[in-house]
Amino acid sequence: MNILAVGAHPDDIEFGCAHALIQEVRKGNNVKLLVLSRGEAGSNGTPEARESEARAAAKLIGADIDFLDFGGDCHLLRSPENAFKLAVEIRKAQPAIVLAPHTGENQHPDHAIVGQLVRDACRFARYGGLEFLKGFSLKGTAAHTISALYFYTITKEFGPPDIVIDVSGIVKDWEAAMLC
């Protein structure tokens, strides 16, 4: 099974859902990470260093990772054009499951925006009649419907989780990915 996880910044996926992804990789599933900025506005580390850290974490998770240019940290926008770009990536990855940041507002506006973009993109990826996406009907980019979209939290602002996953068997590996 293919799984796609999307984050606004380097470290969002690591803190928000890497524990689940590590377990899925160990079950034999393929995991791809998409990061929509390089953390350009962050107070710690350069964009190059943050990208390098995220690549190291992806390796520990057992996932492939790509960085996409969506305008940079603090400049991510919810627009049909951006959702179409993500829909193309969803079509390429052909995931059964997609994970994205929670759509509720928290300490960084990019998180909610990316969650909303991914939600929109998952819908657009399944539509065969969108003109923009018709130009991407190359092999592996035909209309694609995912099975499930899950939202992960990066902060504790949203109360108790809807889904609880036992991570006791991979805590050290998850910590190692977060420490990257």
ABEGO torsion letter per residue (X at the ends): XBBBBBBABBGAAAAAAAAAAAAAAAAGBBBBBBBABAGAABABEBAAAAAAAAAAAAAAAGBBBBBBBAGEBGABBBBAAAAAAAAAAAAAAGBABBBBBBABBBABAAAAAAAAAAAAAAAAAABAABAAAAAAABBGABBBBBABBBBBBABAAAEBBABBBBAAAAAAAAAAAAAX
